[in-house]
Amino acid sequence: MIFEKYDKILFMGDSITDCERARPVGEGLWAGVGNGYVRCVETLFNVCYPELYLHIVNNAQNGATSADGVALWEENVMSQKPDHVVYLIGGNDVWRQFDSPTVRDGVIGPEEYGENLRKVIERTLGNVKSMILMEPYFIESNDDDPMKVKMKEYALVMRETAKKYGLLCIELQSEFDEYLKYRHPTALTWDRIHPGWTGSMIIARKFLKSVGFDRPVIE
């Protein structure tokens, strides 16, 4: 696994990551890291790797876009001096174009999204052991749905940006697509973005696989 004893792993993003995390810093007992996928990750690390004492921090911000991520980066990320940064962003960059289509001010297109990613990557690299990106997704079985098509466009921008900098980039869309072969999107969430508890475990499982988690949860 890529994480070592006493490593501090900070998760940054929007409401998908935030999930009612503690303020001012999302860490510590109970729901300090929120009630979403970060809590799933922390719990499984504590259960399966108790000797590593990994320090998990969730400093995501509800409603954040990639532009907000840039503005919040110093306070929410760099000030915490993490060893590793995990960043899932892009849902609001796309969603605002659909739930508020008449409001064009502040629309973040794919090019600006990529530039925002580059800004935080370049600010972070050299100060951490690793930075991990997680691609935005849309919980919808219809591949022709306009919002899913747009989300895939932004996910591709993230993937290409990560490749440019040699970063691990975790693809999530196929994980949800596989689940939706058996269940309707409403089994997870009403809005097709916020994953709920089951969707949060889907994200956590893919994250853990991607970072080399290799201990059985059930013997």
Sequence and secondary structure as in RCSB ss.txt:
>XXXX:A:sequence
MIFEKYDKILFMGDSITDCERARPVGEGLWAGVGNGYVRCVETLFNVCYPELYLHIVNNAQNGATSADGVALWEE
NVMSQKPDHVVYLIGGNDVWRQFDSPTVRDGVIGPEEYGENLRKVIERTLGNVKSMILMEPYFIESNDDDPMKVK
MKEYALVMRETAKKYGLLCIELQSEFDEYLKYRHPTALTWDRIHPGWTGSMIIARKFLKSVGFDRPVIE
>XXXX:A:secstr
    TT EEEEEESHHHHTT  SSSB SSTTTT SSHHHHHHHHHHHH GGG  EEEE   TT  HHHHHHHHHH
HTGGG  SEEEEE  HHHHHHHHHSTT  TT   HHHHHHHHHHHHHHHTTSSSEEEEE      S TT HHHHH
HHHHHHHHHHHHHHHT EEE  HHHHHHHTTTS GGGT SSSSS HHHHHHHHHHHHHHHTT  S S  
